[in-house]
């Protein structure tokens, strides 16, 4: 294929074209040149054995996003940054046991990303220990991609409802600034910034946060979508058995597209409207995801073993890691059974938000601004799996009324599309938390494959 000659809209207008004609001509030129290779790349993707692209993962958590990138075989990691210890331990274990990274203990950096200079240059800290820093890990090599997303609680609609100040005073509103500092340091060709739908409406300072984020990425030398609504996807449309809307902001470094604004916009349109949607598939249901896991039934009386209370039998299933129900009192067991039976029988008496809030008050004597109960529908994708699961599972009740319980850690992991060989270290509360905060690996793999196709399609090196 010959080299594509790029003309700006102004150059085409100087040649005598009207503006609408110039835009249409440029679009037809792009289409004719690039679409010839798209189908071939998608169909032959698994057979392509070429160079792997490097990435750094920020706010890595337990590694859902990283796992998806590594699963493609097209990417290799330099470093993963996370500040919570159980998440770091989990990620280290996954990198070494699954991906055979010999330097996993050093590759995962447990540190506060807000202390960016120390993160880059190394630190010796009483809380986080000693580390040589990102610069030493990168060791002068080119970073192709930076991935990750700041904690979403400050942007989430649920978080703003629960917080009396609407999360306006939460420090996590501005953790994207630390992300941008690392991007500026290593100047990757691309970055992938993942976050919740609530980002679109968050305005902690009065100005929409999306405007601030877009402006800062532009100042850093990257082209991003003009409207982040175009970057919003429901992972249920991509084979994840869960409704979970997430924004995927792709940034393209301006100089690799010769500062050609129209090409950058066209690449983003291709990424969002053609490549990612090509991976859409039939939605996967709760039953398909967790229906084969062993069942539990409530005990007549609680059992205490090794200083732990148990409300269901058997106490655990050794064939499946982390498939063990949390303890529920008799009141909650009866509520769960009644609500699950209401759905299964088709009566649907308790599917109305106000009725569920009323039930909560009747049973507990307390009031809530949001309904506390939700039964998973076995023939639909789950509702969103949140980090809040570590506190209680009342909004994730198993659909089988005979079991009368909330979902287990393994069930939550399945609904988040984690493989059964993924091991979550730390206590149960941390396990629920890291699963709920993660990017579903199945969707992460689609993001990675889509980015790889974009990189190969436009032959940017």
MARDO-235218 format. One record per residue (C-alpha): residue in three letters; x, y, z. Coordinates in pm, whole numbers, always signed. Example, Ala and Ser with C-alpha at 12.3 -4.5 7.8 and 13.67 -1.06 7.14 Angstrom:
# residues 2
+--------+--------+--------+--------+
: residu :     xx :     yy :     zz :
+--------+--------+--------+--------+
:    Ala :  +1230 :   -450 :   +780 :
:    Ser :  +1367 :   -106 :   +714 :
+--------+--------+--------+--------+
***
This chain:
# residues 461
+--------+--------+--------+--------+
: residu :     xx :     yy :     zz :
+--------+--------+--------+--------+
:    Unk :     +0 :     +0 :     +0 :
:    Unk :   +124 :   +345 :    -83 :
:    Unk :   +172 :   +619 :   +170 :
:    Unk :   -139 :   +817 :   +255 :
:    Unk :   -114 :  +1187 :   +169 :
:    Unk :   -290 :  +1383 :   +443 :
:    Unk :   -444 :  +1720 :   +370 :
:    Unk :   -594 :  +1946 :   +631 :
:    Unk :   -941 :  +2093 :   +575 :
:    Unk :   -780 :  +2435 :   +520 :
:    Unk :   -543 :  +2295 :   +255 :
:    Unk :   -834 :  +2140 :    +69 :
:    Unk :  -1028 :  +2466 :    +89 :
:    Unk :   -727 :  +2646 :    -58 :
:    Unk :   -749 :  +2400 :   -349 :
:    Unk :  -1095 :  +2534 :   -420 :
:    Unk :  -1317 :  +2294 :   -223 :
:    Unk :  -1605 :  +2414 :    -12 :
:    Unk :  -1575 :  +2316 :   +356 :
:    Unk :  -1843 :  +2044 :   +343 :
:    Unk :  -1689 :  +1905 :    +26 :
:    Unk :  -1343 :  +1906 :   +184 :
:    Unk :  -1466 :  +1719 :   +492 :
:    Unk :  -1644 :  +1461 :   +276 :
:    Unk :  -1336 :  +1416 :    +53 :
:    Unk :  -1107 :  +1367 :   +352 :
:    Unk :  -1344 :  +1113 :   +503 :
:    Unk :  -1368 :   +915 :   +177 :
:    Unk :   -989 :   +917 :   +151 :
:    Unk :   -951 :   +776 :   +501 :
:    Unk :  -1220 :   +516 :   +440 :
:    Unk :  -1070 :   +397 :   +112 :
:    Unk :   -722 :   +365 :   +259 :
:    Unk :   -781 :   +216 :   +602 :
:    Unk :  -1090 :     +2 :   +560 :
:    Unk :   -905 :   -230 :   +321 :
:    Unk :   -700 :   -368 :   +607 :
:    Unk :   -953 :   -366 :   +895 :
:    Unk :  -1131 :   -693 :   +815 :
:    Unk :   -804 :   -875 :   +760 :
:    Unk :   -663 :   -757 :  +1091 :
:    Unk :   -971 :   -861 :  +1288 :
:    Unk :  -1000 :  -1204 :  +1127 :
:    Unk :   -630 :  -1283 :  +1151 :
:    Unk :   -565 :  -1122 :  +1487 :
:    Unk :   -493 :  -1444 :  +1677 :
:    Unk :   -243 :  -1553 :  +1413 :
:    Unk :    -40 :  -1235 :  +1420 :
:    Unk :   +285 :  -1290 :  +1610 :
:    Unk :   +460 :   -956 :  +1615 :
:    Unk :   +614 :   -724 :  +1869 :
:    Unk :   +436 :   -676 :  +2199 :
:    Unk :   +359 :   -328 :  +2323 :
:    Unk :   +455 :   -214 :  +2671 :
:    Unk :   +223 :    -65 :  +2932 :
:    Unk :   +213 :    +78 :  +3283 :
:    Unk :   -103 :    +23 :  +3490 :
:    Unk :   -200 :   +298 :  +3737 :
:    Unk :   -459 :   +245 :  +4014 :
:    Unk :   -414 :   -121 :  +3926 :
:    Unk :   -620 :   -278 :  +4204 :
:    Unk :   -607 :   -656 :  +4186 :
:    Unk :   -528 :   -639 :  +3815 :
:    Unk :   -851 :   -680 :  +3617 :
:    Unk :   -745 :   -433 :  +3349 :
:    Unk :   -389 :   -567 :  +3334 :
:    Unk :   -516 :   -924 :  +3309 :
:    Unk :   -722 :   -838 :  +3004 :
:    Unk :   -425 :   -671 :  +2834 :
:    Unk :   -196 :   -964 :  +2912 :
:    Unk :   -452 :  -1217 :  +2789 :
:    Unk :   -431 :  -1076 :  +2437 :
:    Unk :    -64 :  -1166 :  +2399 :
:    Unk :     -8 :   -827 :  +2235 :
:    Unk :   +103 :   -637 :  +2546 :
:    Unk :   +361 :   -675 :  +2822 :
:    Unk :   +377 :   -479 :  +3146 :
:    Unk :   +656 :   -270 :  +3293 :
:    Unk :   +485 :   -175 :  +3620 :
:    Unk :   +159 :   -172 :  +3817 :
:    Unk :    +88 :    +95 :  +4079 :
:    Unk :   -157 :    +35 :  +4365 :
:    Unk :   -164 :   +146 :  +4729 :
:    Unk :   -371 :   -119 :  +4911 :
:    Unk :   -170 :   -419 :  +5030 :
:    Unk :   -418 :   -706 :  +4966 :
:    Unk :   -466 :   -583 :  +4610 :
:    Unk :    -89 :   -563 :  +4558 :
:    Unk :    -39 :   -912 :  +4702 :
:    Unk :   -313 :  -1048 :  +4476 :
:    Unk :   -165 :   -884 :  +4167 :
:    Unk :   +187 :  -1004 :  +4246 :
:    Unk :    +60 :  -1358 :  +4287 :
:    Unk :   -135 :  -1343 :  +3960 :
:    Unk :   +159 :  -1204 :  +3763 :
:    Unk :   +395 :  -1472 :  +3892 :
:    Unk :   +161 :  -1774 :  +3892 :
:    Unk :    -40 :  -1708 :  +3577 :
:    Unk :   +185 :  -1491 :  +3362 :
:    Unk :   +521 :  -1620 :  +3492 :
:    Unk :   +665 :  -1275 :  +3563 :
:    Unk :   +990 :  -1335 :  +3748 :
:    Unk :  +1008 :   -977 :  +3873 :
:    Unk :   +647 :   -952 :  +3997 :
:    Unk :   +745 :   -845 :  +4351 :
:    Unk :   +926 :   -544 :  +4209 :
:    Unk :   +693 :   -484 :  +3916 :
:    Unk :   +399 :   -414 :  +4149 :
:    Unk :   +462 :    -88 :  +4333 :
:    Unk :   +265 :    -31 :  +4652 :
:    Unk :   +262 :   +345 :  +4697 :
:    Unk :    +49 :   +660 :  +4706 :
:    Unk :    +37 :   +786 :  +4347 :
:    Unk :    -22 :  +1142 :  +4471 :
:    Unk :   +346 :  +1141 :  +4573 :
:    Unk :   +435 :  +1125 :  +4205 :
:    Unk :   +799 :  +1237 :  +4216 :
:    Unk :   +886 :   +967 :  +4469 :
:    Unk :   +690 :   +710 :  +4269 :
:    Unk :   +895 :   +795 :  +3964 :
:    Unk :  +1236 :   +827 :  +4126 :
:    Unk :  +1213 :   +577 :  +4412 :
:    Unk :  +1125 :   +596 :  +4780 :
:    Unk :  +1209 :   +466 :  +5126 :
:    Unk :   +897 :   +501 :  +5337 :
:    Unk :   +796 :   +367 :  +5682 :
:    Unk :   +451 :   +265 :  +5555 :
:    Unk :   +523 :   +154 :  +5197 :
:    Unk :   +879 :    +29 :  +5234 :
:    Unk :  +1155 :    +72 :  +4978 :
:    Unk :  +1131 :    +74 :  +4598 :
:    Unk :  +1358 :   +178 :  +4314 :
:    Unk :  +1077 :   +365 :  +4138 :
:    Unk :   +916 :   +370 :  +3796 :
:    Unk :  +1217 :   +518 :  +3617 :
:    Unk :  +1435 :   +227 :  +3721 :
:    Unk :  +1174 :    -27 :  +3609 :
:    Unk :  +1122 :   +141 :  +3275 :
:    Unk :  +1500 :   +173 :  +3240 :
:    Unk :  +1494 :   +410 :  +2944 :
:    Unk :  +1262 :   +195 :  +2735 :
:    Unk :   +966 :   +339 :  +2548 :
:    Unk :   +627 :   +312 :  +2717 :
:    Unk :   +365 :   +247 :  +2451 :
:    Unk :    +51 :   +269 :  +2665 :
:    Unk :    -53 :   +384 :  +3011 :
:    Unk :   -376 :   +229 :  +3140 :
:    Unk :   -589 :   +264 :  +3451 :
:    Unk :   -859 :   +469 :  +3615 :
:    Unk :   -870 :   +662 :  +3943 :
:    Unk :  -1104 :   +530 :  +4215 :
:    Unk :  -1458 :   +594 :  +4097 :
:    Unk :  -1644 :   +646 :  +4425 :
:    Unk :  -1610 :  +1025 :  +4407 :
:    Unk :  -1770 :  +1030 :  +4061 :
:    Unk :  -2028 :   +754 :  +4105 :
:    Unk :  -2394 :   +847 :  +4133 :
:    Unk :  -2435 :   +607 :  +4427 :
:    Unk :  -2147 :   +768 :  +4612 :
:    Unk :  -2290 :  +1114 :  +4563 :
:    Unk :  -2632 :  +1001 :  +4689 :
:    Unk :  -2485 :   +850 :  +5006 :
:    Unk :  -2254 :  +1142 :  +5088 :
:    Unk :  -2415 :  +1448 :  +5251 :
:    Unk :  -2190 :  +1678 :  +5047 :
:    Unk :  -2236 :  +1489 :  +4720 :
:    Unk :  -1866 :  +1385 :  +4731 :
:    Unk :  -1762 :  +1742 :  +4646 :
:    Unk :  -1497 :  +1739 :  +4921 :
:    Unk :  -1356 :  +1396 :  +4836 :
:    Unk :   -985 :  +1401 :  +4747 :
:    Unk :  -1045 :  +1129 :  +4488 :
:    Unk :  -1212 :  +1385 :  +4261 :
:    Unk :   -868 :  +1498 :  +4151 :
:    Unk :   -660 :  +1180 :  +4142 :
:    Unk :   -673 :  +1211 :  +3763 :
:    Unk :   -409 :  +1483 :  +3807 :
:    Unk :   -162 :  +1221 :  +3930 :
:    Unk :   -249 :  +1001 :  +3633 :
:    Unk :   -173 :  +1291 :  +3399 :
:    Unk :   +161 :  +1358 :  +3572 :
:    Unk :   +273 :  +1002 :  +3497 :
:    Unk :   +149 :  +1037 :  +3138 :
:    Unk :   +354 :  +1356 :  +3101 :
:    Unk :   +660 :  +1182 :  +3243 :
:    Unk :   +661 :   +884 :  +3004 :
:    Unk :   +470 :  +1028 :  +2707 :
:    Unk :   +312 :   +701 :  +2590 :
:    Unk :   +175 :   +684 :  +2236 :
:    Unk :   -165 :   +608 :  +2386 :
:    Unk :   -339 :   +603 :  +2719 :
:    Unk :   -658 :   +429 :  +2833 :
:    Unk :   -844 :   +605 :  +3116 :
:    Unk :  -1138 :   +404 :  +3257 :
:    Unk :  -1410 :   +540 :  +3484 :
:    Unk :  -1778 :   +535 :  +3579 :
:    Unk :  -2074 :   +688 :  +3397 :
:    Unk :  -2109 :   +941 :  +3680 :
:    Unk :  -1795 :  +1113 :  +3551 :
:    Unk :  -2017 :  +1270 :  +3284 :
:    Unk :  -2221 :  +1462 :  +3542 :
:    Unk :  -1970 :  +1519 :  +3823 :
:    Unk :  -1885 :  +1883 :  +3897 :
:    Unk :  -1707 :  +1903 :  +4235 :
:    Unk :  -1587 :  +2260 :  +4173 :
:    Unk :  -1898 :  +2374 :  +3987 :
:    Unk :  -1740 :  +2310 :  +3647 :
:    Unk :  -1803 :  +1971 :  +3481 :
:    Unk :  -1508 :  +1747 :  +3565 :
:    Unk :  -1506 :  +1612 :  +3208 :
:    Unk :  -1420 :  +1960 :  +3078 :
:    Unk :  -1127 :  +1985 :  +3319 :
:    Unk :  -1001 :  +1635 :  +3234 :
:    Unk :  -1030 :  +1693 :  +2857 :
:    Unk :   -846 :  +2026 :  +2881 :
:    Unk :   -564 :  +1874 :  +3087 :
:    Unk :   -518 :  +1584 :  +2845 :
:    Unk :   -513 :  +1830 :  +2555 :
:    Unk :   -250 :  +2042 :  +2732 :
:    Unk :    -43 :  +1729 :  +2784 :
:    Unk :    -34 :  +1682 :  +2406 :
:    Unk :   -308 :  +1424 :  +2347 :
:    Unk :   -617 :  +1406 :  +2132 :
:    Unk :   -924 :  +1269 :  +2310 :
:    Unk :  -1291 :  +1249 :  +2217 :
:    Unk :  -1478 :  +1579 :  +2211 :
:    Unk :  -1780 :  +1413 :  +2372 :
:    Unk :  -1707 :  +1147 :  +2634 :
:    Unk :  -2063 :  +1017 :  +2598 :
:    Unk :  -1932 :   +843 :  +2285 :
:    Unk :  -1688 :   +656 :  +2509 :
:    Unk :  -1960 :   +502 :  +2730 :
:    Unk :  -2019 :   +126 :  +2709 :
:    Unk :  -2224 :   -131 :  +2900 :
:    Unk :  -2002 :   -435 :  +2952 :
:    Unk :  -2311 :   -660 :  +2936 :
:    Unk :  -2307 :   -603 :  +2559 :
:    Unk :  -1962 :   -763 :  +2542 :
:    Unk :  -2012 :  -1097 :  +2716 :
:    Unk :  -1977 :   -988 :  +3080 :
:    Unk :  -2277 :  -1122 :  +3280 :
:    Unk :  -2340 :   -787 :  +3445 :
:    Unk :  -2477 :   -444 :  +3359 :
:    Unk :  -2189 :   -206 :  +3422 :
:    Unk :  -2159 :   +121 :  +3230 :
:    Unk :  -1805 :   +250 :  +3199 :
:    Unk :  -1630 :   +532 :  +3014 :
:    Unk :  -1315 :   +440 :  +2822 :
:    Unk :  -1118 :   +752 :  +2735 :
:    Unk :   -855 :   +681 :  +2472 :
:    Unk :   -579 :   +937 :  +2430 :
:    Unk :   -359 :   +958 :  +2120 :
:    Unk :    -30 :  +1148 :  +2139 :
:    Unk :    -47 :  +1432 :  +1888 :
:    Unk :   +300 :  +1399 :  +1739 :
:    Unk :   +249 :  +1036 :  +1630 :
:    Unk :    -32 :  +1155 :  +1404 :
:    Unk :   +182 :  +1446 :  +1286 :
:    Unk :    -37 :  +1683 :  +1487 :
:    Unk :   -306 :  +1617 :  +1227 :
:    Unk :   -625 :  +1687 :  +1421 :
:    Unk :   -858 :  +1532 :  +1165 :
:    Unk :   -667 :  +1203 :  +1164 :
:    Unk :   -682 :  +1186 :  +1545 :
:    Unk :  -1056 :  +1248 :  +1542 :
:    Unk :  -1103 :   +988 :  +1272 :
:    Unk :   -902 :   +728 :  +1465 :
:    Unk :  -1113 :   +790 :  +1776 :
:    Unk :  -1433 :   +757 :  +1575 :
:    Unk :  -1300 :   +431 :  +1432 :
:    Unk :  -1211 :   +303 :  +1781 :
:    Unk :  -1545 :   +391 :  +1941 :
:    Unk :  -1791 :   +333 :  +1658 :
:    Unk :  -1636 :    +49 :  +1457 :
:    Unk :  -1367 :   -151 :  +1635 :
:    Unk :  -1506 :   -183 :  +1989 :
:    Unk :  -1866 :   -242 :  +1868 :
:    Unk :  -1738 :   -526 :  +1646 :
:    Unk :  -1690 :   -728 :  +1968 :
:    Unk :  -2052 :   -702 :  +2078 :
:    Unk :  -2220 :  -1036 :  +2146 :
:    Unk :  -2526 :  -1193 :  +2304 :
:    Unk :  -2570 :  -1098 :  +2668 :
:    Unk :  -2470 :  -1360 :  +2925 :
:    Unk :  -2709 :  -1431 :  +3211 :
:    Unk :  -2662 :  -1482 :  +3584 :
:    Unk :  -2766 :  -1845 :  +3544 :
:    Unk :  -2505 :  -1903 :  +3273 :
:    Unk :  -2238 :  -1743 :  +3490 :
:    Unk :  -2301 :  -1898 :  +3831 :
:    Unk :  -2568 :  -2164 :  +3782 :
:    Unk :  -2320 :  -2453 :  +3792 :
:    Unk :  -2174 :  -2358 :  +4131 :
:    Unk :  -2272 :  -2577 :  +4431 :
:    Unk :  -2571 :  -2464 :  +4636 :
:    Unk :  -2598 :  -2381 :  +5007 :
:    Unk :  -2901 :  -2410 :  +5232 :
:    Unk :  -2980 :  -2223 :  +5555 :
:    Unk :  -2912 :  -2397 :  +5887 :
:    Unk :  -3187 :  -2413 :  +6148 :
:    Unk :  -2944 :  -2270 :  +6401 :
:    Unk :  -2619 :  -2085 :  +6342 :
:    Unk :  -2298 :  -2283 :  +6378 :
:    Unk :  -1975 :  -2150 :  +6529 :
:    Unk :  -1648 :  -2296 :  +6405 :
:    Unk :  -1302 :  -2156 :  +6479 :
:    Unk :  -1450 :  -1831 :  +6612 :
:    Unk :  -1655 :  -1777 :  +6294 :
:    Unk :  -2035 :  -1791 :  +6265 :
:    Unk :  -2200 :  -1988 :  +5984 :
:    Unk :  -2562 :  -1967 :  +5873 :
:    Unk :  -2556 :  -2203 :  +5573 :
:    Unk :  -2457 :  -2561 :  +5497 :
:    Unk :  -2219 :  -2695 :  +5379 :
:    Unk :  -1977 :  -2450 :  +5536 :
:    Unk :  -1776 :  -2428 :  +5214 :
:    Unk :  -1713 :  -2609 :  +4887 :
:    Unk :  -1348 :  -2702 :  +4853 :
:    Unk :  -1375 :  -2754 :  +4477 :
:    Unk :  -1420 :  -2380 :  +4423 :
:    Unk :  -1199 :  -2113 :  +4574 :
:    Unk :  -1386 :  -1847 :  +4775 :
:    Unk :  -1727 :  -2011 :  +4729 :
:    Unk :  -1845 :  -1966 :  +5086 :
:    Unk :  -2150 :  -1760 :  +5188 :
:    Unk :  -2121 :  -1484 :  +5442 :
:    Unk :  -2312 :  -1516 :  +5769 :
:    Unk :  -2675 :  -1398 :  +5763 :
:    Unk :  -2909 :  -1364 :  +6060 :
:    Unk :  -3255 :  -1525 :  +6058 :
:    Unk :  -3431 :  -1199 :  +5973 :
:    Unk :  -3224 :  -1145 :  +5659 :
:    Unk :  -3253 :  -1510 :  +5554 :
:    Unk :  -3633 :  -1483 :  +5565 :
:    Unk :  -3625 :  -1154 :  +5372 :
:    Unk :  -3396 :  -1302 :  +5105 :
:    Unk :  -3615 :  -1613 :  +5072 :
:    Unk :  -3933 :  -1405 :  +5041 :
:    Unk :  -3788 :  -1167 :  +4783 :
:    Unk :  -3634 :  -1443 :  +4570 :
:    Unk :  -3961 :  -1639 :  +4581 :
:    Unk :  -4150 :  -1323 :  +4482 :
:    Unk :  -3941 :  -1301 :  +4164 :
:    Unk :  -3942 :  -1675 :  +4088 :
:    Unk :  -4321 :  -1706 :  +4130 :
:    Unk :  -4386 :  -1409 :  +3905 :
:    Unk :  -4586 :  -1220 :  +4172 :
:    Unk :  -4337 :   -932 :  +4150 :
:    Unk :  -4479 :   -762 :  +4456 :
:    Unk :  -4140 :   -626 :  +4559 :
:    Unk :  -3987 :   -494 :  +4238 :
:    Unk :  -4094 :   -136 :  +4302 :
:    Unk :  -3836 :    +89 :  +4468 :
:    Unk :  -4083 :   +241 :  +4712 :
:    Unk :  -4215 :   -102 :  +4811 :
:    Unk :  -3860 :   -223 :  +4880 :
:    Unk :  -3784 :    +85 :  +5091 :
:    Unk :  -4106 :    +25 :  +5282 :
:    Unk :  -4011 :   -340 :  +5339 :
:    Unk :  -3672 :   -235 :  +5476 :
:    Unk :  -3840 :     -3 :  +5726 :
:    Unk :  -4094 :   -267 :  +5825 :
:    Unk :  -3828 :   -530 :  +5890 :
:    Unk :  -3553 :   -319 :  +6047 :
:    Unk :  -3724 :    -12 :  +6189 :
:    Unk :  -3481 :   +204 :  +5990 :
:    Unk :  -3529 :   +434 :  +5693 :
:    Unk :  -3318 :   +459 :  +5378 :
:    Unk :  -3310 :   +700 :  +5082 :
:    Unk :  -3230 :   +410 :  +4851 :
:    Unk :  -3377 :    +62 :  +4840 :
:    Unk :  -3157 :   -190 :  +5016 :
:    Unk :  -3263 :   -513 :  +4848 :
:    Unk :  -3222 :   -654 :  +4501 :
:    Unk :  -3257 :  -1013 :  +4381 :
:    Unk :  -3044 :  -1112 :  +4083 :
:    Unk :  -3258 :  -1217 :  +3785 :
:    Unk :  -3129 :  -1552 :  +3669 :
:    Unk :  -3222 :  -1499 :  +3302 :
:    Unk :  -3063 :  -1153 :  +3278 :
:    Unk :  -2719 :  -1007 :  +3342 :
:    Unk :  -2655 :   -907 :  +3703 :
:    Unk :  -2679 :   -554 :  +3830 :
:    Unk :  -2343 :   -381 :  +3879 :
:    Unk :  -2099 :   -558 :  +4112 :
:    Unk :  -1971 :   -275 :  +4337 :
:    Unk :  -1696 :   -243 :  +4594 :
:    Unk :  -1979 :   -183 :  +4843 :
:    Unk :  -2027 :   -561 :  +4849 :
:    Unk :  -1761 :   -573 :  +5119 :
:    Unk :  -2010 :   -408 :  +5356 :
:    Unk :  -2316 :   -620 :  +5278 :
:    Unk :  -2471 :   -820 :  +4996 :
:    Unk :  -2835 :   -714 :  +5028 :
:    Unk :  -2847 :   -576 :  +4675 :
:    Unk :  -2699 :   -898 :  +4536 :
:    Unk :  -2933 :  -1170 :  +4660 :
:    Unk :  -2897 :  -1513 :  +4498 :
:    Unk :  -3199 :  -1588 :  +4272 :
:    Unk :  -3263 :  -1931 :  +4425 :
:    Unk :  -3512 :  -1885 :  +4716 :
:    Unk :  -3403 :  -2219 :  +4866 :
:    Unk :  -3056 :  -2075 :  +4927 :
:    Unk :  -3176 :  -1745 :  +5080 :
:    Unk :  -2838 :  -1571 :  +5081 :
:    Unk :  -2627 :  -1306 :  +4914 :
:    Unk :  -2364 :  -1400 :  +4656 :
:    Unk :  -2024 :  -1546 :  +4747 :
:    Unk :  -1686 :  -1402 :  +4653 :
:    Unk :  -1653 :  -1658 :  +4373 :
:    Unk :  -1997 :  -1571 :  +4237 :
:    Unk :  -1908 :  -1202 :  +4242 :
:    Unk :  -1584 :  -1285 :  +4059 :
:    Unk :  -1771 :  -1488 :  +3796 :
:    Unk :  -2015 :  -1200 :  +3740 :
:    Unk :  -1712 :   -976 :  +3694 :
:    Unk :  -1575 :  -1230 :  +3438 :
:    Unk :  -1268 :  -1333 :  +3642 :
:    Unk :  -1139 :  -1680 :  +3558 :
:    Unk :  -1182 :  -1946 :  +3827 :
:    Unk :   -804 :  -1972 :  +3858 :
:    Unk :   -782 :  -1608 :  +3969 :
:    Unk :   -687 :  -1607 :  +4337 :
:    Unk :   -787 :  -1315 :  +4559 :
:    Unk :   -561 :  -1278 :  +4862 :
:    Unk :   -654 :  -1113 :  +5190 :
:    Unk :   -970 :  -1126 :  +5399 :
:    Unk :  -1319 :  -1163 :  +5257 :
:    Unk :  -1399 :   -792 :  +5289 :
:    Unk :  -1096 :   -706 :  +5077 :
:    Unk :  -1183 :   -979 :  +4828 :
:    Unk :  -1528 :   -832 :  +4766 :
:    Unk :  -1380 :   -483 :  +4750 :
:    Unk :  -1108 :   -563 :  +4495 :
:    Unk :  -1351 :   -757 :  +4275 :
:    Unk :  -1606 :   -473 :  +4281 :
:    Unk :  -1344 :   -211 :  +4196 :
:    Unk :  -1194 :   -406 :  +3907 :
:    Unk :  -1240 :   -368 :  +3533 :
:    Unk :  -1398 :   -697 :  +3417 :
:    Unk :  -1111 :   -888 :  +3250 :
:    Unk :  -1330 :   -997 :  +2954 :
:    Unk :  -1405 :   -633 :  +2875 :
:    Unk :  -1045 :   -531 :  +2947 :
:    Unk :   -931 :   -783 :  +2687 :
:    Unk :  -1171 :   -628 :  +2434 :
:    Unk :  -1032 :   -281 :  +2506 :
:    Unk :   -678 :   -415 :  +2462 :
:    Unk :   -758 :   -597 :  +2138 :
:    Unk :   -937 :   -289 :  +2005 :
:    Unk :   -638 :    -69 :  +2083 :
:    Unk :   -404 :   -323 :  +1924 :
:    Unk :   -614 :   -327 :  +1606 :
:    Unk :   -613 :    +52 :  +1597 :
:    Unk :   -234 :    +61 :  +1639 :
:    Unk :   -180 :   -195 :  +1364 :
:    Unk :   -443 :    -52 :  +1132 :
:    Unk :   -287 :   +293 :  +1132 :
:    Unk :    +65 :   +147 :  +1141 :
:    Unk :   +181 :   +391 :  +1406 :
:    Unk :   +511 :   +290 :  +1566 :
+--------+--------+--------+--------+
***
